Amino acid sequence: MESFLFQATIYLGAAVIAVPLAARLGLGSVLGYLGAGIVIGPLTGLVGSEAQDIQHFAEFGVVMMLFLIGLELEPRALWDMRRKLLGLGGMQVLITTGAIAIAALLLGFAPTVALAIGMIFALSSTAIVLQTLSEKKLMQTGGGRSAFSVLLAQDIAVIPMLAMLPLLAVTGIGMTLAPDGSLQRLAEDDHHHTISLVDGLPGWGVTLVTVGAVAAIILTGIYLTRPVFRYIHHARLPEMYTALALLMVVSIAVLMELVGLSPALGTFLAGVVLANSEFRHELESDLEPFKGLLLGLFFITVGAGINFALLFDQPGLILGYTAGMMAIKGVILLGLALVFKLRGKDRWLFTLGLAQAGEFGFVLVSFSLTQGVLTPGQGQTLLLVVAMSMLVTPLLFIVYDRFSHMMEDHGDHEEDQVDETGTVIIAGIGRFGQIVNRLVRSVGFSTIVIDNDLATVQMMRKFGVRGFFGDPSRPDLLNAAGLADARVLVVALDGKEQANALVAYARKARPDLHIVARARDRVHAYELNAAGADDVVRELFDSSLRAGRYVLENLGLSEFESHAAEMEFYHKDRENLRELAELWKPGVKVTDNPAYLARSKEFNAELETALAARVQSSDSAAASDDSRRGPGGRTRKSQG
């Protein structure tokens, strides 16, 4: 127990000291965790061989992270990602595997070893990339979403890779990692077999069990989550929600391992199923601290596991392999970014963010050693190359930050490629659109925001609001955002002509679409109404009414009287607006329209009369009520 507490103190102390320092220097938390691991591991020797065991435990943070990401994605959003998931992600895995395998062949490796190296280096670090994208509020950018699609495809690709590696074995004796961190030969009777539901089954049986496990996760998420949460709710103990959230993630991970699938993939699928659940936010708040701590612990163990002795013995070889691998991946990623039309900063975010090897590389190297695919020397070298590339990645994100600022200074901005759809399309994310977006999303509906002000879009992304930079009145952007299936379009653009044109186009393209539009004034409201808007909201009307109510309250009217006057004015003015819209003539100033002026004056007189009558009626009711009250303010009982 003392040893455990001592090790826990070292890990936690290193994180608490290094991460805030790295964040203050603008280096990001990931580099802080890696640096802390290097200090307590290779530099000072405060931690030793137990770091590898801790790393296997800490990898569960990646599983939690994918579950939480799944909670942010609706099933429809995942379906909309299929092109990038299968096309972009699948091509990245296949092309990178082939290119690195060919490079390994040219360096003199055997064909089977070269293919194994290609598969190991084709994967990128889900933990580092997603953590950094989340920290920098880049997940909702085009480059961030493309990177996520590739990472998810890589997680799926791990399954066939693990199935293929035993076929590459050239010996029956493999290697394993000893407690001191060295490699030792694994005898035939030393192989450890985990419990599996698919061992010994024919191909069709494996498929049936696997599909059944996935179906069980989906059906449980749909039908059993609500009853279980209601049952837990009756306990009135907050820690039970945390226990249930952990139980869900752990049990899904175990089930996936039993059928030979990736735990991270299984929990991601469960998160997607629960994305529309009313318990989503509860799950997020319960698991977020565990995810953050486990990921931090994982990064520390990566830093602590770097073999600097081997690096100093062969610095040219190790650094050359690392640079060569990252260069090959970078060129392939840049080419795919061009093919899939990623532009500007998104292209470089995608390329620099995924150029490293990843934590699943450790898994594949260890598995390749146990299967006899790699020799001990090759395994140690590959493990170090993976760790070094992960160590370099936070620096590449810093390079991207500097590069993106340079692009901003030169005004090199291209419109985003809209690759998501939503139930509500919001054109314009200024002060008006922000409130609408927050309200609609808080209730649980999906929104797609498009704005032609880059600074506003970038600012909102920092607050976690996904948005696309582009001209909302462009038909191709609207169609890409899901105009054909959207239920509501909110037009909150600053330009009158642009807003009118957008409403007119949307009405023509979707006669059944409900359009809510913001008007700058009464005349603009007439124009929007003529263009086909269903609901027109004057931007200052409601706030002005509220201010007027406060004025009435401070002039002596009661809250009830002020509210009654406010509502009377609101309904009368809306009636007037509809009738005056019939008299309004496009292209003619209202002051040059006699019929409009005459009716407007009549409405003002009618409104004043109606409000005066309303106030008098309220006064009479109050006086009548006072006459029945006694000196103490209590209502007198009827004397019969």
N, C-alpha and C positions, 0 to 999 in steps of 0.2 A: 504493500500500500504506500509506504514511504517513497519507493522508487517511482510509482505511478504519479504521486502528487508532485514529486520533484520534476519529473518530465513534463507534466501539465503546466507547472509554473514556468518552466523554460519556454515552452511553445507560446503560451499566452503572453508572457512578458515580452518576448521577441516581437509578437504581433502588435502589442499595444505601443511599443516604442517605435518600431520601424514604419508601420503603415501611416500613422498621422504625419510622420516626418516626410515620407514620400509624397503624400497628398499635398503637404504644404509646399513642397518643391515642384509640384505640378507633374510628378512622375506617375501618378495613379496608384491604386491600392495593390494591383497585381505585382508590380515591380517591387513594392514595399514588402509584400509577403515573400517573394523570391529572394530578395536581399536578406531578409531575416533568416530564412533557411540556410543561406550560404554562410552567414555569420555563426549561427549555432551549430552548423554541421562541419563542413570542410575547414573553416578558419579556426574555430575554437575547440571543436570536438565535444561540445556539450551534449550532443545527441549522436547516436550511433546506428547500429543495425536495426533498432526498433522503428526507425523512420519508415522503412518499407512496409512493415505491418500496419503502421498508422496510415500510410498512404492508401492501402487497400480500403481501410475504413473511411477515410476522408473522401474517396472517390464517390461515396454515396451522395455527396453534395452535388455532383453533376446530375445524379438521378433526380434529386429534389428540384434542381434548377429547371430541368426539362418539364417536370410536372407543373411548376409554376408558369412556365412559358406556355404550356398547353392550356392553362386556365385563361390566358389572354387571347386565345384563338378560338373562334367559333368553328364548328365543323365546316360551314360554308367557306370560311376564310382559308381553311386548310385545303379544301377542294380547289379553290381559286389559285392556290400555290402549286398545283400539280405540274404546270409547265416548267417552272423553275426547279421544283423538287426532283422530277424525273429527268428533265432535259439538262438544265444547268448542273445540278448536283451529280447526276449519273455520268455525264460527259466528263466532269472534273475528276471523278474517281477513276474512270477507265483510262482516260488520256494520261493522267499523272502516273498511274500505276505502270502503264506501258512505257512512258518516256523515262522514268527513273529506272525501270528494269533494264532498258536498253543501255542507259548510262552505266549501270552496274556491270553489265556484260562487257562493255568496253574497258572497264577497269579491271577485268580479269576474274570476276565472280562467276561461280557456276550458274547455269540457267535457273535451277530451282531456287538457289539463294538469291539470285537477282530478282526473281519474281516476288519472293517474300519481302525483300527490301522495298520493292515498288509498292506493295500493299501497305507496308508499315508507314512509309513516308507519304502516301496519298492522303492520309487522314490529317486533319487539323485539330487544334485544341478547342473543343467546345467550351471548356471551363474558362480559359483566358479570353477568348474572343467575345463570348456572350456577356461575361462579367464586365469587360471593358466597354462594349457597346452600350450596356445598360448604364454604366457610370457616366459616360459621355453623352447620353441621350441621343444615340445614333441608331437605335433599333428600328425606328420608324422611317429612316431614310431609305432610298432605293438600294444603296449599297449595303445597309444593315440587313434589310429583308432578304436580299440575295445571298448574303453570307449565311444567314440563318437557314435558308433553304438548302444550301450546300452542306452545312453541318448536320442537318437532319438526315440528308441523303447518305452522308458518311456513316452516321450511326446505324442506319439500316444496312449499309454495305459491310459492316463489321461481321454480321451473321454469316454471309457466304464466305467471307475471308477466313473465319475460324473453321469453317467446314472444309476449305480448300487446303489449308496449311498442312494437315496430316498427310495429304497426298504428295507433298513435296519432300517428305522426310526421306533421307538417304540411309539412315541407320535406325536400329530398333532401340537404341539407348539415347536418351535425351539428357538435358542439363536442367538444373534448378538453382535457385539462389539460396546460398547457405545463410545461417543466422548472422554471420559477420558481414554479409553483403557480397561475398565472393561467389563464384560459380562452381558447382560441383556436379559430378556425373550422377545421373538418376538411374538406379537399377530397375530392372523390369518389374520386380515385385514392390517397388517403392512408389509406383504411380498411385495417386490418390484419386479416387472416383467420387464425384459428388452425386447426390441423389438426383435421379432424372426420371421423368415420366415417359421419355421417348426412347430410352436405351432398349435395344433389341426389337423394336417395332419395325415392321416393313415401312416402305416409303409412304404408302397411303395412310398408314396408321399415324406416322409422325405428322403428316399434313392435317389429319383429322384432329389430333390432340392440340396441335398449334392453333388451328382455326377455332377450336372450342375454347381455348384459353383466352384468345382475343375477344371472342363473343361474350365470354363470362365477364370480362372487364367492362365491356360496353353495356351489357344488360344490368350489371350491378350498379354502374354509374347512373343509369336512367331510372331504375325502379327501386333500388334499395337504399340509395343515399338519403333521401328525404325521411323515410321511417327511422333510420338509424340516428340521424341528427335530431329528430324529435325525441327519441328515446334518451339521448345524451342530454338534451336540453332540460329534461325534468330533474336531472341531478343538480342543476344550478351550481355547477363547479366549473370554472373557466378552464382548469387544467385538463378536464375531460375532452374538451374540444381539441386541445393540442395532442392529447394521447390518440384520439380518433384520427386526426390528420396524419400523424406518424404511422399509425397502424395501417392506414390505407396505402401509403407510399411503400412501406416495407413489405406488406403482403403482396402487392402487385409486383414488386421487384423479385420476390421469392418465386412467385408463380412464373414469371418470365424466365428465370434461370432454370426452373424445372423443365420447361419445354424447349430450352436451348435458344431463347431469344434475348435481346439486349434489355436489361432492366430499365435503362434510360428510355428506350423506345416505348416500352409498355407503360411507364408512368406518364410519358408525354401523351400517349393516346388517351389515358384516363383523364388527364387534364383537359384535353379537347372535349371529351364527353361532358365534363362538368363545367365547361365554359359558360353555359347559360344558366347554371344553377344559382339559386339565391344564396347558397352557402359559399360561393366562390371567394368573396372577400374575407370571410372567416378563415378559410383554408389558407389564403395568401398570408394573412397576418400571423397565423400560427406557425407556418413553416418558414417564413422569410428569415428569422434569426438563425435557425438551424442550418439553412442553406448557406447563409453568409459565413458562418463559423466553419462549417465543413469545407467549403471551397477555400477559405483562407488557410486552413490546416493543410489541404491538399497542395496548395502553392508552396507552403513552407517546406513540406516534405520533398517536393521537386527540387527546390534549392538545396536542401540538405543532402540530397542524393547525388549531386553532381560530383563525379570522380575527377577531382583536380589533379590527382597523381597521374592518371592516364593522359589528361589534357596536357600537362607539362612535359610528359614523356614524348608525346607525338602531337605537338600543337599544330603543325602544318597540316597533318593528315585530318585531324578532327575539325579544325576550322575550315579546311578546304571542303570536306564532306558537307559540313553544315551550310556553307555559303553556296556550294553547288546545288544542293537539294533545294534550298530556298529560292535560288535563281531559276531553276527549272520550273518549280511550282509557280513562281511569280509570272514567268512568261506565259505559261498555260492559262493562269487565271486572268491575265490581262487580255489574252486572245479571246477567252470566253466572254469577258466583259464587253468586248467590242461586238462579238457575235450577237449577244443578247441585249445590245444597245443600252448598256449602262453608260452614263455620261458624266463628265466633269469630275467632281469630288467623289461621287458614288463609285466610279470606276477605280479610283485609287484606294478608296476605303476597302473595297472588295479584294483588290489585289494584295495590298500590304497586310490586311487583316488575316488572310488565310494562308500565308506563305509558309507558316511553320508546320512542324509535326505536332502530334497531339498526345493526350494522355492515353488514348486507346493504342498508341504506338507502344507504350510500356506493356500493355496487355498482350499485344501480338508478338513482341519480342520474347516475353516470358513464355508464351505458349509455343513459339517456334523453338525455343531451347528445350522445353520438355518433350517436344516431338522429334528432336534431333535434326531439325531443318538448318539451324545455325550452329556454328562452333562457339566455344566460350569466348574467344577473342572477338569474333564478329558480334556476339551479343553485347559485350561490354562497350564496344565502339558505337553500336547503334543506339544503345541506351543513352550514351553521352551526347550523341548528335541530337537525339530527340530533346533532351533536357536543354542543351545549348540553344536550340532553335526556339524553344519556349521562353528561355531567358531573354532572347533578343526581341521577341514580339512586342512587349510594352514599349520598347524604344521605337519600333516601327510605327506604332500608333502616335507617338510624340512627333515623329517625322510627318505623319499625315496631318496632324494638327497644324504644324507650321506651314505645310504645303497648302492646306485648305485656306488658311488666312491669306496667303499670297494670292490665291485665286480670287478671294473676295476683294482684295485691294485692287486687282486689275479688272474687276467687274466681269469675270468669266463665269457666267451662270447660264446653265441650260435648264430647260423645263424638265421636271421629273416625269418619269414614266409611271403612270397610274396603273398599278397592277393589283388593286384591291377594290372590292365593292362594299356597299353598305346599304342598310335599310333607308337611311336618310343621307342625302347629299347636301352639304352646306357649302355654298359658294361665297367665300369671304369669311375671314376669321379675325375681323377687327373686334371692337368692344361688344358690338351687337352679336356677332356670330359666336364669340367665345361663350357668352352666357347660354345661348341656345344649345351649343354643343355640350357644355357641361351638364345642363339639365337633362338632355335626351340620353346621354351616355350614362348618367347616374341612375336612370331608371332601368338601364340594361339593353338599350337598342344600339346597334352599330351605326357609326357615322363615317362618312368620307369627307374630308375637308380639302378644298382647293382654293388657293389664293394666289394672286399675281404679285404680291408684295413679299419678296424673298426674306427681308429682315423680320417681318411678322411671322412667317412660317418657321424660320430658324429659332426665333424667340419662343414660340409655342412648343417646339420640339424639346427645348430645354426643360419644359414643365411636363414632358411626357405626353403631349397631345400630338397624335399623328396627323400629318398634313402633307399636301403635295404642292409644290411650286409650279404654277402654270396659269394660263388664261382660262378661267372657268367658263367663258362663253364659247370656247372652242368645242365643236361637236365631238371631235375624236376623244378629247379628255373626258367629256361628259359620258360618252358611251363606255369608255374604259372604266369609269367609276361606277358603272352599273345603272345607267339611266333607264335601261329597258326593264329592270326589275325593281327599282327603288319605289318606295311608297310615298315619300315626301321629298320635295326639293325646297331648300331654304335659300333665298336670294338675298344676300346681305352685302352687296357690292357698293362701293362708294360712288362710282360713276353712274349717273342716271341712264345715259344711253346704253351703257354696257348691261345694266340691270334689265332695262326694258327689252333689249335684244335677247338676253338669256331667257327671260320669261316667255317671250314670243316663240323662240325655237323649241323650248321644252314643251310648251302647250301643243305645238304642231306635231312634235315627235311622239308625245305621250298624252293624248286627250284625257286619259283617266288619271293622270298624275296629280296629286294635290300639291299646289305651289303656295308657299308662304313667302311673301316678299316685304322687304323693308323699304319704306318711302321716306324721302327727306322732308317732304311737305305735302300739303293737300293736292297740289297740281300733280306732283309725282305719283301720288296715290291714284289719281284718275288715270294717269298713263299706264301704270302697272295693272290696274283693273281692266283697262281696254286691251292690254297685251295678253291677258288670260290668267292673272293671278287669282287664286281662290281667297286667300286672306292677305290683306295689306295692313301692315303695322307702321304707323308713323313713328319715327325713331324717338322723338321727344314727347309724344303725346301722353303716354302713361306716367312718365316721371313728372311731367308738368302737372298732371292732375293730382298726383300725390303731394307735390309742393303746395298746390292751391288748397288742398285739404288741411295741411298744417297751418296755412295762413288763416283759414276760417276758424280753426280750433283756438288760435291765439287771439282772435278777435271776439271771443266770447261764446261761440257756438260749441255745443257739446260734441264729443266724438261721434255720437250717433247722428246728430244733425249734419255734421261735416261729411260723414261718410254717405249719408243719404243724398246730399247735394252733389257729391262727387259722382255717385252712381247715376243720378238723374242726368247730369251733364254728359256723362259717358254714353249713355244709351241714346239721348237726344242727338248728340253730335254724330254718332254713327248713322242714325237714321237720316240726318241731314246730308251726310257725306254721300250716301247711296243715291238720294234724290238729286243732289247737285251734280253727281257724275253724269246723269242723263242730260243735264243742260250744258255741261262742259263741252267745248269744241276744240279738238286738237289744232294747235298752231295759232289759236286766238287767245290773247291775254284775257284773263278773267275780268280785268278792269274795262275791257272793250266789249264785254258780252252783257248787254242790258238785261236779258232774261236771268242770267246767272246772278248779277248784282241785286236785282229786285228780290229774287227768291232768297238770297243770302240774308238780306236785311230782314225779311219776314221771319226767317228762322231765328235770327238773333233776338228779335222781339218776343217770339214764342218761347224761346229758351229762358229769357229773363222772367217772363210771366210764370212759367212752369216751376222754376227754381224758387221764386218768391212764394208761390203757393205751397211748395214743399216745406219751406222753412216755417211759414205761418202755421201750417198743419202740425209741424213738430212742436212749435211753441204752445199751441192750444192743447195738445195732448199732454205736454209737460205741466201746464197750468192746472189742467183738470186733475192730474195726478197729485200735484201739490195740495190742492184743496181738500183732498181726502186724507192728508197726512196730519198727524198730531204734532204738538210742540217737540216731541222727541224724535220726530222724523218717521214714526211708524204709521202705517196706514190704519185709519180708524175702521172699526168694525161697523157694519151696517146696523142701524137701530131698528130696522124693520120698517 
